[in-house]
Amino acid sequence: MSRRPRPGALARVPSLGGVVATTLVAAVAGCYSGARATADISAAWQGRTRAELEAHWGAPASHRQQGDGTLLVWSHRRRHVELPVIDGELRVDGDSVEARGLFIPGRIWTSSIEAAAILDPGGTIVRVEGRSLRWGPPNDANIRWSVLLGFHAGMGRLDDTSTPLPSGGLYIGGMLRPTLGLVGTFSLVAGTDSDGPAMGFVWGLAAQYWPETRLWVRAGPAAILAFDPGFENIGFEPGVTTGASYALVKAGSFVLDLRLDLSAGPSTVLGNLGVGVNLN
């Protein structure tokens, strides 16, 4: 006998997938990146020292005096390869034969992007110009851009189980502002008790916010599909998904974090705690 009867509205699950896909496309299309992110990254370096900048960006490709200060320039070269194009056609019409051929040779070329920092006589950064996005902001700056991606694994359980089992989740989305992103989330949570194992699946759409550079929190609506212990009952219900993460290791856009996911509906509560790998 089920201790937590749920409505079996399983037919509604596919429609949620469409909502998730649509929202993620909108998030990525309106992604905070490019010129907007470059301007904020350049501004984040103002007032910092040359030593900090070179520790993060490496040694500059060149430098020279500019007025009373110094101009430092970083350069990144990229090689591009364009393959040759070969096309041909052979046409036979009675006793006549017509052949046509086209050959466009391939080519290899290089391009470069640059960023420059202007320092005052004391070695403090006055201004950063150019493609600073390529080298990134200070590691302690609370700025993220472009696509968000992460997954984690750990232990979790449902509210009607007593023993945790391996669980996990993932998210993908895009940044809308330097500290605010929109993500689609998925969690798989398992637990067991004397009646047998139970399992829950959660799909969600959530706003993900960084109050400071190593900590994010998120919340949003969700759909929950859950089995009772022993897999004797299955049901679907709306709910909410929440989460929090603390970065144990942060190196550029790579983050190794400790993460908690918690979701709840009218008759179901489930969550998991684990370690995650992220690009954000």
N, C-alpha and C positions, 0 to 999 in steps of 0.2 A: 504493500500500500504506500502511495506517495505521501511523504510528509510535507511536500511543497508543490501542490498542484499548479500547473502553469497552462496558459492557453497554448494550443498547438498550432499557432499561425505561422507555420514554416514557409508558406508560399510568399510571405512578405520579405524573406531574406534576400532574394535576388534584387529586389528593387533598391535595397540599401546599397548594394554594390554599385548600382548606377549612380546613386547620389554621391558615394565616395569618389568614384571616378570623375564625375563632373566637377566636384569641389576641388579635387587635386589638380585637374587641368587648369581650373581658374586660378588656383594658388600659384602654380608654376608659371602660368602665363603672365601673372602680375607680380612675378618674383622681384624681390629687392635685390638688385645686382647691378652690374655695369656702371654707368656714370654716377648713379646715386650712391652706390656702395663705395666707389672710388673716392668721391668727395668726402665721405665720412671717415674713411680710413686715413686719407691725407690729413684731415683735421685732427685725428686722434694722435698724430705724431708731433703736433705743434707743442712746444714747450719741453720736449724730451731732449735727451742728450745724444750726441754723436755716438757715444759708446753703446747706448741702448739700441740705436738704429742699426749699427753694424753688427751687434750681437744677434739681431733677428734677421737682417737682410744679407749679411755677409759683407765683405769688403767691396767698396764701389769700384766700378770699371774705370772711372776717372775722377779727378778732382782738380779744382783750380780756385784761385782767389777771385772773389767777386766783390768789389768795393772793400769794405772793412771785414767782410765775412768770407765764407767758403761755400763753393757749389760742389756738391757730391752727385755723381750720376751713376745709376745702375742700369745695366743693359742686359736683355735676354734675347738670344738669337734662336730662331726656329727654322728648321729646314722643311721645305714643302716639295712634294714629288707629284708630278702630273704624268700619268701613264699615256703612252702613245695611243692614238685612235686608228684602227684599221677597219675599212669597210669596203665591200665589193659587191658587184652584181653581174651575173651572167645571164643573158637573154638569148634564147634560140627561137627564131621565127622562120620556119621553112628552111630555105637554104642559107639564110643569113644568121650570123652569130655576132652578138654585140656584148662587149665586156666593158665594165666600168670599175675603177678602183679609186680609193681615197686613202691617203696616209697622212696623218698629222703627227709629227714627232712629239715625244714627251719632253718634259723639261724638269729641271731641278733648280730651285731658287731658295734664297734665304730672306727672312724678314726679321726685324728686331723691334722690341718695345722697350721703352725707357721710362724711368722715374728719376726725379731729381729732388734733392733736399738742399735748402738754403739755410746756412747756419750763421749765427751772429758771431762776433769776435770771441765770445766766451764758449763757443761750441754748442749752444742751445739751438734747436731747430726752430726757425722762424716760419718756414713754409715748405710744404711738399707738393710737387707738381708731377703730372704725367700719370702713368699706369700703375699706381701704387697697389691696385687690387692684386696684381701678379705676386707681390711680395708680402702683402697682408698687414694687418694692424698690430700694435703691441699685443703681446700674449695676454696681458691683463685688461685689455680694452673689451668692453661689453658690446661687441659687434659681430654679427653673423650675416651671411648673404647667400643667395642662390638656393640650391636644393638642400633639404634636410633628409637625413637617412639614419636609421638606427635599429638595432635589434638587441635583445637581451635574453638571458636564460638564468633560471634560478629555481626556487621552490615556491609553490602556491597551494591554495586549497579553496574549496567552496564552503559556504556557511553551514551546510549539512554534512560535512566531513570533518573528521578529527585529526587525520594524519596528512601532512603535506606530501605532494608528489612533484616531480620535475615539471616545470611550466616555463612559459616564455612569451615573447611578443615582439612586434616590430612596428615601425612607423615610417612614413614617407610623406614629404610635402615640400613647402617652400617658405622662405622668409618674406614677410610683407613689410617689415620695418627692421631696423637693426636688432631689436630685442623681441620681436613678435612674429611668430610663424603660424601657419595653418597646416595641420597634418591629418592624414588618415591613419588610424591605428588598428591593430589587430592583436588580440591576446588569446592564448590558449592556456587554460588553467585546469589542473587536475588535483584530485584529492581522493582519499579513501577512508572508509570506516568499516564496522563489522558487517554492514550490508553489501559491501563491495565498493569498487571504484566509481567515481563520478567525474564528469568533465564538463567544462563550459567554454564557449567561444564568444568573444566580444569584438564587434566591429564598431568603430567610432570615428567621429569628426571632432577635432579639438583645436582650440587655440593654445599655443605653446609659448610661454612667456619666460624670459630670463630677467629676474630682478637684479641679478649680478652675474658676473661672467661664468662662475662655476655651478650655478644653480638654476634649474628651470622647473616650472610647474605648469600643468596643463589640465584642461577640463572641457567637456563637451558632451553632446548627446550620443547615445550608443544604442546598439541592438544586441541583445543577449540571447544566445542559444545554449541551453543547459540540459544536462542529463542528471537525474537523481542517482544516488548510489545503487549499484547493481544494474544501471542502464535500463531501469524498468519504466521510466517516464521521461519524455523529452518535450520541451516547450520553448517558445520564443516570446520575448517581451521587450518593450522599450526600456531604456535606462539611461544612466550617465556613466561616463568613464573619466577617471581622474588619474593623475600621475605626478611624480616628483623625481628629480634626478640631481645627484651631486657628482661633479667631475672629480674623480680620484686622480686622473692623469689628463692633462690638456697640453697638446702640442700642435699649434696651428689650428686646423679644422678637425683634427683627430681627437676624440675624447673617449676615455675609458671611465665608465661611471657606475655608481651604485644607484639602482633604480627601483622604485615602488610603483606598481600599478594597482588600482583599486576601482572596481566597477560595481554598480548596484542597480537593481530593478525593483519593481513592487514585491517580488517574492524571491529574489536571488541576490546574494552578495558574494563576490569572489575577488581574489587578488593574488598577487605574487611579488616576491622580492628577489632581485637578482643583480647580476653584473652585466653591463651592456657595452657595446662598441658603437660609436656614432661618428658621422661626418656632419659637422655643423659649425 
